Amino acid sequence: MAQGSGIEWTESTWNPVTGCTKTSPGCRFCYAERMAERLQAMGQGNYRNGFRLTLQPHMLDLPLRWKKPKMIFVNSMSDLFHKDVPLDYLQRVFDVMRRAHWHNFQVLTKRSERLAQQNAQIEWAANIWMGVSVETEVSRHRIDDLRSTGAFLKFLSLEPLLGPLPSLDLRGIGWVIVGGESGPRARPMDPAWAIDLRDQCRRANVPFFFKQWGGKNKKRAGRVLEGRTWEQMPVTSMSSA
C-alpha cells in the first residue's frame, strides 16, 4: 500500500517492507502494529502476515511511476534497517530512491546501530533524508550513530516523546520533529519537554516541526504550542522550488 498520508510532515507513504518487532519503549503501543492488524482483517494482501516483517518487492518501483514530485515517508509500516531486511534488498530500496531523484524520501529508523554499520554499503543522494527516532535519554546514542553516516540531510523524530531531552547535540542535524504519543493507551507528554526542545532548536538554528500533543483524541488535543503551530522544514532544492 502506498498512498497520500495524514502524517503532518510528509505527503505520501511507500512501504517496500511491512511489519516489524519492538526494540525500545517507544514501540510499546505501536500505531503501525494496530494498523497492520486491521488491514490483515480487511484482507489487504500486503498484510497477509499481519505485523510479521515481510518484504514487498512488487512495491519497489512505485515511486518511479509517481511523476509529480512528492515528499515520501519510506516504511511508515516497518523499519528499513531491521536486521531481517537483507543488505541487497536495502540497497535495492536506496537504488530506487536515487533513480526517483525528483522526490524527497524520508527514511526513519530506531535501528541506528545497523544504520551506522551499513553506512559504507549505502550510496547516499541529496534527496534521501535520513532520520532516527529518539524517545528518551536511553535512545540518545542514536543521534551519534546518525551523525556518523554520509546522509546529506539528517533529522530527528522525537516521537513519541516520553521524557525530557535536555542539551541535545544538534551538530549536523538539519531538522527536528517533536510529538506526543497517540492512541487508546497513549502516555502523556509534558509541555515543558516540547518547549525546551523548541528552544534548543531555535538556539541551534535547526528547523522545528511540532507534530501533535497526542493522547486518546489527538485531533482534539491539536498541534498548537505556545499559541502557534510550528511547521518549519529543511530548505532543499525541492522545497525551495
C-alpha positions as CSV (number, residue, x, y, z in Angstrom):
1,M,0.0,0.0,0.0
2,A,1.3,3.5,-0.9
3,Q,-0.9,6.5,-0.8
4,G,-1.4,10.0,0.4
5,S,-0.6,10.4,4.1
6,G,-2.2,12.0,7.0
7,I,1.2,12.4,8.7
8,E,1.7,16.1,9.0
9,W,5.3,16.2,7.9
10,T,5.0,14.2,4.7
11,E,2.8,13.8,1.6
12,S,2.8,10.1,0.8
13,T,4.0,6.8,2.2
14,W,5.8,4.0,0.5
15,N,6.2,0.6,2.1
16,P,8.6,-1.8,0.3
17,V,8.8,-3.6,3.7
18,T,6.0,-4.2,6.1
19,G,6.0,-5.5,9.7
20,C,8.5,-5.0,12.5
21,T,9.4,-6.1,16.0
22,K,9.6,-4.0,19.2
23,T,13.0,-2.6,20.0
24,S,12.6,0.3,22.5
25,P,10.0,1.9,24.9
26,G,8.6,4.0,22.1
27,C,7.4,0.8,20.3
28,R,5.2,-0.3,23.2
29,F,1.9,0.9,21.7
30,C,3.0,0.9,18.0
31,Y,0.4,2.5,15.7
32,A,1.7,0.5,12.7
33,E,1.1,-2.7,14.5
34,R,-2.5,-1.7,15.2
35,M,-3.0,-0.6,11.6
36,A,-1.4,-3.8,10.2
37,E,-3.8,-6.0,12.2
38,R,-6.8,-4.0,10.9
39,L,-5.5,-4.3,7.3
40,Q,-5.0,-8.0,7.7
41,A,-8.6,-8.4,8.9
42,M,-9.8,-6.5,5.9
43,G,-7.9,-8.9,3.6
44,Q,-5.3,-6.4,2.3
45,G,-2.8,-8.6,0.6
46,N,0.4,-6.8,1.7
47,Y,-0.6,-7.6,5.3
48,R,-1.4,-11.3,4.9
49,N,1.3,-11.9,7.5
50,G,-0.1,-9.2,9.9
51,F,2.8,-7.4,11.5
52,R,5.4,-10.0,10.8
53,L,8.3,-8.5,8.8
54,T,7.6,-9.1,5.1
55,L,9.5,-7.9,2.0
56,Q,7.2,-6.3,-0.6
57,P,9.4,-6.4,-3.8
58,H,6.3,-5.6,-6.0
59,M,6.2,-2.2,-4.4
60,L,9.8,-1.3,-5.2
61,D,9.2,0.7,-8.4
62,L,6.1,2.6,-7.3
63,P,7.9,6.0,-6.7
64,L,9.3,5.8,-10.3
65,R,5.7,5.9,-11.5
66,W,4.8,9.0,-9.5
67,K,5.8,11.8,-11.9
68,K,4.8,14.7,-9.7
69,P,7.5,15.5,-7.0
70,K,6.4,14.3,-3.6
71,M,7.7,14.2,0.0
72,I,7.7,10.4,0.6
73,F,7.9,8.7,4.0
74,V,9.7,5.4,3.5
75,N,8.4,2.4,5.5
76,S,5.8,4.0,7.7
77,M,4.8,0.4,8.5
78,S,8.2,-1.0,9.2
79,D,11.9,-0.2,9.8
80,L,14.1,-0.4,6.7
81,F,17.2,-1.2,8.9
82,H,15.6,-4.1,10.7
83,K,18.1,-7.0,11.0
84,D,15.8,-9.2,8.9
85,V,15.9,-6.9,5.8
86,P,18.8,-8.3,3.7
87,L,21.5,-5.9,2.7
88,D,20.9,-6.5,-1.0
89,Y,17.2,-5.6,-0.6
90,L,18.1,-2.5,1.4
91,Q,20.4,-1.4,-1.5
92,R,17.6,-2.0,-4.0
93,V,15.4,0.4,-2.0
94,F,18.2,3.0,-2.0
95,D,18.7,2.5,-5.7
96,V,15.0,3.3,-6.4
97,M,15.3,6.5,-4.2
98,R,18.3,7.7,-6.1
99,R,16.7,7.0,-9.5
100,A,13.5,8.8,-8.4
101,H,15.5,12.0,-7.9
102,W,12.5,14.3,-8.3
103,H,11.1,13.1,-4.9
104,N,12.4,13.7,-1.4
105,F,12.5,10.5,0.6
106,Q,12.3,10.5,4.4
107,V,13.8,7.3,6.0
108,L,13.4,6.9,9.7
109,T,14.9,4.1,11.9
110,K,15.2,3.1,15.5
111,R,18.0,0.6,14.5
112,S,20.7,3.2,14.4
113,E,23.5,0.7,15.1
114,R,22.7,-1.1,11.9
115,L,22.4,2.2,10.0
116,A,25.9,3.1,11.1
117,Q,27.3,-0.4,10.3
118,Q,25.8,-0.4,6.8
119,N,26.7,3.2,6.0
120,A,29.7,2.2,3.9
121,Q,27.5,-0.1,1.8
122,I,25.0,2.7,1.0
123,E,25.2,5.2,-1.8
124,W,23.6,8.3,-0.5
125,A,22.0,11.0,-2.5
126,A,20.8,14.5,-1.6
127,N,17.1,13.6,-2.0
128,I,17.3,10.9,0.7
129,W,16.7,12.3,4.2
130,M,17.9,10.0,7.0
131,G,16.4,10.2,10.5
132,V,16.4,8.4,13.8
133,S,13.7,8.2,16.5
134,V,14.7,9.3,20.0
135,E,12.0,8.9,22.6
136,T,14.0,9.0,25.9
137,E,17.5,9.5,27.2
138,V,18.1,5.8,26.7
139,S,18.0,6.2,22.9
140,R,20.0,9.5,22.7
141,H,23.0,7.5,21.3
142,R,21.1,7.1,18.1
143,I,21.9,10.7,17.2
144,D,25.7,10.0,17.2
145,D,25.1,6.9,15.0
146,L,23.1,9.1,12.6
147,R,25.8,11.8,12.6
148,S,28.4,9.2,11.6
149,T,26.7,8.4,8.3
150,G,27.1,10.0,4.9
151,A,23.4,11.1,4.7
152,F,23.2,14.6,3.2
153,L,20.2,15.6,5.4
154,K,20.0,14.2,8.9
155,F,16.9,14.6,11.0
156,L,15.4,13.6,14.4
157,S,12.0,12.3,15.2
158,L,11.5,12.9,19.0
159,E,8.2,11.0,19.0
160,P,6.6,9.6,20.9
161,L,8.4,11.9,23.4
162,L,8.4,10.0,26.7
163,G,10.7,12.2,28.7
164,P,12.9,15.3,28.7
165,L,15.9,15.5,26.3
166,P,17.9,18.4,27.7
167,S,21.1,19.7,26.0
168,L,20.9,17.7,22.8
169,D,23.9,17.8,20.5
170,L,22.4,19.1,17.3
171,R,25.6,19.5,15.3
172,G,24.9,18.3,11.7
173,I,21.2,17.9,12.3
174,G,19.0,19.5,9.7
175,W,15.5,19.1,11.1
176,V,13.8,18.1,14.4
177,I,10.2,16.7,14.7
178,V,8.5,16.6,18.1
179,G,5.3,14.8,19.0
180,G,3.4,13.1,21.8
181,E,2.0,9.6,21.6
182,S,-1.5,9.0,20.3
183,G,-3.9,6.1,20.7
184,P,-6.1,4.5,23.3
185,R,-3.2,3.9,25.8
186,A,-1.1,7.0,25.0
187,R,1.5,8.1,27.5
188,P,1.3,11.8,28.3
189,M,3.9,14.3,27.1
190,D,4.9,17.2,29.5
191,P,4.6,20.5,27.6
192,A,7.9,21.6,29.2
193,W,9.7,18.9,27.3
194,A,8.4,20.1,23.9
195,I,9.0,23.8,24.8
196,D,12.6,23.0,25.8
197,L,13.2,21.2,22.5
198,R,11.7,24.1,20.5
199,D,14.1,26.5,22.3
200,Q,17.1,24.2,21.7
201,C,16.3,24.2,18.0
202,R,16.0,28.0,18.0
203,R,19.4,28.4,19.6
204,A,21.0,25.9,17.2
205,N,19.1,27.4,14.1
206,V,17.5,24.0,13.3
207,P,14.1,23.8,11.7
208,F,11.5,22.7,14.3
209,F,8.2,20.8,13.5
210,F,5.7,20.2,16.2
211,K,3.5,17.3,15.1
212,Q,1.0,16.8,17.8
213,W,0.2,16.7,21.5
214,G,-1.2,13.2,21.0
215,G,-3.4,11.5,23.6
216,K,-6.5,9.4,23.1
217,N,-8.0,12.1,20.8
218,K,-5.1,13.7,19.0
219,K,-7.4,15.9,16.8
220,R,-9.0,17.4,19.9
221,A,-5.6,17.9,21.6
222,G,-4.3,19.7,18.4
223,R,-0.9,20.9,17.4
224,V,-0.6,24.4,18.9
225,L,2.5,25.0,21.0
226,E,2.6,28.3,22.9
227,G,0.0,30.0,20.7
228,R,1.0,28.8,17.3
229,T,1.8,25.9,15.0
230,W,5.4,25.0,14.2
231,E,5.9,23.6,10.7
232,Q,9.4,24.5,9.8
233,M,11.0,22.3,7.1
234,P,14.5,22.0,5.8
235,V,15.4,24.1,2.8
236,T,16.1,21.8,-0.1
237,S,16.1,22.2,-3.9
238,M,12.6,20.7,-4.0
239,S,11.1,22.7,-1.1
240,S,12.5,26.0,-2.4
241,A,11.4,25.4,-6.0
